[in-house]
Amino acid sequence: MKRRGRLTLFLALLLVVCSILPLAGENDASAIEPHADRILQEMSAYLQSADQFTFQTDVTYDSVLASGQKIQFGATGEVAIHRPDRLRVEYRGDEGARRVVFNGHKLTVHDLRVNLYAQHEMKANIDTALDIMFEKFGFSVPTADLVYADPYATLIASVDSGYVLGQHAVQGVSCHHLAFSQESIDWQIWIEDGPRPLPRKLLITYKDEPGAPQYTVQLSRWDLRPRISEAYFEFHPPAGASRIEFLAAEEGEAAP
């Protein structure tokens, strides 16, 4: 009886202590942990220091059926940036294949499967081109937030809270694992530890959508000193390609 009484008392005290301590990873909902903020800023500054760079992406994302079942799709991509106004993205996946080319004065989106392309004349930098793609035509490129001139400003703009989860590896590379929360999404980012604070993985949870689907991208084969010719950012229609017009975002899907 004495042993049972001590055990009951111990459990009661444990429950009191657990009710006082915060849950693992729980932070002040209105705060961003300074360490997490600093790591994110270091990553942004490192990307900003490169006039041009290339990387590859491996994407998986959920599609939620009416029944509630989640179906996962995938895609791979290649991204090339030459600041301030050159961009090229090749994207091939389960649900489509697309090439996006911007040369500072003309945006081209080419659907590789049906060989249709659309073009829009605009003299702009990469940031403005990305904004127009999204706001006017309703589409974006994979990992667009990392391509802006100041990735930190873009990523942190709507964040309510953020913290460091620890050191975790992505494809064998030790990374700082950060978690952030916004009004409609939660997201995590893995940033390489060491002298090259490159983003290695990004995971977004759309918590307000049915089934809370996720979008995950691993980033690899980073090259911050690539040799990219100006011709790489020019679009030449392949044989048999037909030109169509962009649709405005409110009229339907913008991709050709």
NORJOQUI-V271795 format. One record per pair of residues at least 12 apart in sequence whose C-alpha atoms are under 7 Angstrom apart, sorted by sequence separation. I is the first residue (numbers start at 1). J is the second residue. D is the distance in Angstrom with one decimal. If there is no record, write none. Layout:
i = {I | I}
j = {J | J}
d = {D | D}
//
This chain:
i = {60 | 61 | 77 | 78 | 88 | 89 | 98 | 99 | 107 | 108 | 165 | 177 | 178 | 189 | 190 | 203 | 204 | 244 | 60 | 61 | 77 | 78 | 88 | 98 | 99 | 106 | 107 | 164 | 165 | 177 | 189 | 203 | 60 | 77 | 87 | 88 | 97 | 98 | 106 | 107 | 164 | 165 | 176 | 177 | 188 | 189 | 202 | 203 | 59 | 60 | 76 | 77 | 87 | 97 | 106 | 163 | 164 | 175 | 176 | 188 | 202 | 59 | 75 | 76 | 86 | 87 | 97 | 105 | 106 | 163 | 175 | 176 | 187 | 188 | 201 | 202 | 58 | 59 | 75 | 76 | 86 | 105 | 162 | 163 | 175 | 176 | 187 | 201 | 58 | 75 | 85 | 86 | 105 | 162 | 174 | 175 | 186 | 187 | 200 | 201 | 57 | 58 | 74 | 75 | 85 | 104 | 105 | 161 | 162 | 173 | 174 | 185 | 186 | 200 | 57 | 74 | 104 | 161 | 185 | 186 | 199 | 200 | 56 | 57 | 73 | 104 | 127 | 159 | 160 | 185 | 186 | 56 | 126 | 127 | 159 | 160 | 184 | 185 | 55 | 56 | 159 | 184 | 55 | 158 | 184 | 54 | 55 | 54 | 53 | 54 | 53 | 52 | 53 | 52 | 170 | 51 | 52 | 51 | 85 | 87 | 85 | 86 | 84 | 85 | 84 | 48 | 48 | 44 | 44 | 44 | 137 | 41 | 137 | 138 | 40 | 136 | 137 | 136 | 138 | 139 | 138 | 137 | 116 | 117 | 118 | 36 | 115 | 116 | 117 | 118 | 36 | 115 | 116 | 117 | 118 | 36 | 116 | 118 | 31 | 32 | 33 | 30 | 31 | 32 | 33 | 103 | 29 | 30 | 31 | 32 | 102 | 103 | 29 | 101 | 101 | 101 | 118 | 117 | 25 | 116 | 36 | 68 | 88 | 111 | 87 | 110 | 64 | 86 | 64 | 63 | 46 | 62 | 62 | 61 | 62 | 43 | 61 | 42 | 43 | 60 | 61 | 60 | 59 | 60 | 59 | 58 | 59 | 57 | 58 | 57 | 58 | 57 | 56 | 57 | 55 | 56 | 55 | 56 | 55 | 55 | 54 | 55 | 54 | 53 | 54 | 53 | 52 | 53 | 54 | 52 | 53 | 50}
j = {72 | 73 | 89 | 90 | 100 | 101 | 110 | 111 | 119 | 120 | 177 | 189 | 190 | 201 | 202 | 215 | 216 | 256 | 73 | 74 | 90 | 91 | 101 | 111 | 112 | 119 | 120 | 177 | 178 | 190 | 202 | 216 | 74 | 91 | 101 | 102 | 111 | 112 | 120 | 121 | 178 | 179 | 190 | 191 | 202 | 203 | 216 | 217 | 74 | 75 | 91 | 92 | 102 | 112 | 121 | 178 | 179 | 190 | 191 | 203 | 217 | 75 | 91 | 92 | 102 | 103 | 113 | 121 | 122 | 179 | 191 | 192 | 203 | 204 | 217 | 218 | 75 | 76 | 92 | 93 | 103 | 122 | 179 | 180 | 192 | 193 | 204 | 218 | 76 | 93 | 103 | 104 | 123 | 180 | 192 | 193 | 204 | 205 | 218 | 219 | 76 | 77 | 93 | 94 | 104 | 123 | 124 | 180 | 181 | 192 | 193 | 204 | 205 | 219 | 77 | 94 | 124 | 181 | 205 | 206 | 219 | 220 | 77 | 78 | 94 | 125 | 148 | 180 | 181 | 206 | 207 | 78 | 148 | 149 | 181 | 182 | 206 | 207 | 78 | 79 | 182 | 207 | 79 | 182 | 208 | 79 | 80 | 80 | 80 | 81 | 81 | 81 | 82 | 82 | 200 | 82 | 83 | 83 | 124 | 126 | 125 | 126 | 125 | 126 | 126 | 149 | 150 | 150 | 151 | 152 | 247 | 152 | 248 | 249 | 152 | 248 | 249 | 249 | 253 | 254 | 254 | 254 | 241 | 242 | 243 | 162 | 241 | 242 | 243 | 244 | 163 | 242 | 243 | 244 | 245 | 164 | 244 | 246 | 160 | 161 | 162 | 160 | 161 | 162 | 163 | 233 | 160 | 161 | 162 | 163 | 233 | 234 | 161 | 233 | 234 | 235 | 256 | 256 | 165 | 256 | 178 | 211 | 233 | 256 | 233 | 256 | 211 | 233 | 213 | 213 | 197 | 213 | 214 | 214 | 215 | 197 | 215 | 197 | 198 | 215 | 216 | 216 | 216 | 217 | 217 | 217 | 218 | 217 | 218 | 218 | 219 | 219 | 219 | 220 | 219 | 220 | 220 | 221 | 221 | 222 | 222 | 223 | 223 | 223 | 224 | 224 | 224 | 225 | 226 | 225 | 226 | 224}
d = {6.6 | 5.5 | 6.9 | 5.1 | 5.6 | 6.6 | 5.6 | 6.6 | 5.5 | 6.6 | 5.4 | 6.0 | 6.3 | 5.7 | 6.5 | 5.7 | 6.4 | 7.0 | 5.6 | 6.3 | 5.3 | 6.7 | 4.5 | 4.7 | 6.9 | 6.8 | 5.1 | 6.0 | 5.6 | 4.6 | 4.5 | 4.4 | 4.3 | 4.4 | 5.8 | 6.3 | 6.1 | 5.4 | 5.7 | 6.4 | 4.5 | 6.8 | 5.5 | 6.6 | 5.8 | 6.5 | 5.7 | 6.5 | 5.4 | 6.5 | 5.9 | 6.3 | 5.0 | 5.4 | 4.5 | 5.8 | 6.4 | 5.5 | 5.1 | 5.1 | 5.4 | 5.0 | 7.0 | 5.5 | 5.6 | 6.7 | 6.1 | 5.9 | 5.6 | 5.6 | 5.0 | 6.3 | 5.5 | 6.6 | 5.7 | 6.5 | 6.1 | 5.9 | 5.5 | 6.2 | 4.8 | 4.8 | 5.5 | 6.7 | 4.2 | 6.0 | 4.3 | 4.3 | 4.6 | 3.7 | 6.3 | 5.9 | 4.1 | 4.1 | 6.1 | 4.9 | 5.9 | 6.0 | 5.8 | 5.8 | 5.4 | 6.6 | 5.7 | 6.2 | 4.7 | 5.6 | 6.3 | 5.6 | 6.4 | 6.8 | 5.8 | 6.8 | 5.2 | 4.8 | 4.9 | 5.8 | 5.6 | 5.4 | 5.5 | 6.8 | 6.9 | 6.6 | 5.6 | 6.3 | 6.0 | 6.2 | 5.4 | 6.6 | 5.7 | 4.7 | 6.9 | 4.5 | 6.9 | 6.7 | 5.8 | 5.3 | 6.4 | 5.4 | 6.1 | 6.2 | 4.8 | 5.9 | 5.5 | 6.1 | 5.5 | 5.5 | 6.9 | 4.4 | 6.0 | 6.3 | 5.4 | 5.2 | 6.8 | 4.2 | 6.7 | 6.0 | 6.0 | 5.3 | 6.7 | 6.9 | 4.3 | 6.6 | 5.5 | 4.9 | 6.1 | 6.3 | 6.6 | 6.4 | 5.3 | 5.3 | 6.4 | 5.8 | 4.9 | 4.5 | 6.5 | 5.7 | 4.5 | 5.6 | 6.8 | 6.6 | 5.8 | 4.9 | 5.6 | 6.4 | 5.7 | 6.6 | 4.9 | 5.0 | 5.0 | 5.2 | 5.2 | 6.7 | 5.8 | 6.0 | 5.4 | 5.4 | 6.8 | 5.8 | 6.5 | 4.7 | 5.8 | 5.3 | 4.9 | 4.5 | 5.0 | 5.4 | 6.3 | 5.5 | 6.8 | 6.3 | 6.3 | 6.3 | 5.3 | 6.0 | 6.9 | 6.6 | 6.2 | 5.9 | 6.8 | 6.1 | 6.4 | 6.4 | 6.2 | 6.0 | 6.7 | 6.9 | 6.5 | 6.4 | 6.8 | 6.7 | 6.7 | 5.2 | 5.6 | 5.7 | 6.6 | 5.0 | 4.3 | 6.8 | 5.9 | 6.0 | 6.1 | 5.3 | 5.7 | 6.4 | 4.3 | 5.4 | 6.5 | 6.2 | 5.2 | 5.6 | 6.7 | 4.7 | 5.7 | 6.4 | 6.7 | 5.3 | 5.9 | 5.9 | 5.3 | 4.4 | 5.8 | 6.4 | 5.3 | 5.5 | 6.6 | 4.3 | 6.2 | 6.2 | 6.9 | 6.7 | 6.1 | 6.1}
//
